[in-house]
């Protein structure tokens, strides 16, 4: 993917649909926004080996960003996990893991 894109997927807890919008992508860079019901979260990574994890739950969401490897996150009960990472070769990876 080399341009912004929007993905739709089931929201956690059966609360409808969630939206993930990749707002910027380029060499060693990815930025995104997640919306689900009243929850909204943003994340992004710039520079090799950087990343963000977003935990989307039926009653809230949270982010954790920093140095991160590209290993796919494990499923968690009642949580959609979104991981965006940049690699040393300039590519950006995006994983969406649902329960």
HUKACOR-V209986 format. One record per residue. N is the residue number from 1. SS is DSSP state (h for helix, s for strand, l for the rest). OMEGA is omega in whole degrees, 0 to 359 (999 if undefined). BURIAL is 1 if it has 9 or more other C-alpha atoms within 8 Angstrom, else 0. Layout:
N&SS&OMEGA&BURIAL / N&SS&OMEGA&BURIAL
This chain:
1&l&180&0 / 2&l&179&0 / 3&l&181&0 / 4&l&181&1 / 5&s&177&0 / 6&s&179&0 / 7&s&178&0 / 8&s&179&0 / 9&s&180&0 / 10&s&178&1 / 11&l&179&1 / 12&h&178&1 / 13&h&179&0 / 14&h&184&0 / 15&l&177&1 / 16&l&183&0 / 17&s&175&1 / 18&s&181&1 / 19&s&174&1 / 20&s&178&1 / 21&s&171&1 / 22&s&187&1 / 23&s&178&1 / 24&s&177&1 / 25&s&180&1 / 26&s&178&1 / 27&l&180&0 / 28&l&180&1 / 29&s&171&1 / 30&s&176&1 / 31&s&183&1 / 32&s&176&1 / 33&s&180&1 / 34&s&176&1 / 35&s&177&1 / 36&s&184&1 / 37&l&178&0 / 38&l&181&0 / 39&s&176&1 / 40&s&181&1 / 41&s&177&1 / 42&s&177&1 / 43&s&178&1 / 44&s&180&1 / 45&s&176&1 / 46&s&180&1 / 47&l&183&0 / 48&l&176&1 / 49&l&180&1 / 50&s&179&1 / 51&s&176&1 / 52&s&171&1 / 53&s&173&1 / 54&s&178&1 / 55&s&183&1 / 56&s&180&1 / 57&s&181&1 / 58&l&184&1 / 59&l&177&0 / 60&s&179&0 / 61&s&178&1 / 62&s&181&0 / 63&s&171&1 / 64&s&183&0 / 65&s&177&1 / 66&s&177&0 / 67&s&187&0 / 68&l&176&1 / 69&l&187&1 / 70&l&178&1 / 71&l&181&0 / 72&l&180&0 / 73&l&179&0 / 74&l&175&0 / 75&l&177&1 / 76&s&182&1 / 77&l&175&0 / 78&l&185&1 / 79&s&169&1 / 80&s&180&1 / 81&s&178&1 / 82&s&180&1 / 83&s&175&1 / 84&s&180&1 / 85&s&173&1 / 86&s&182&1 / 87&l&182&1 / 88&l&179&0 / 89&l&176&0 / 90&l&181&1 / 91&l&176&1 / 92&s&180&1 / 93&s&179&1 / 94&s&177&0 / 95&s&171&1 / 96&s&183&0 / 97&s&180&1 / 98&l&182&1 / 99&l&999&0
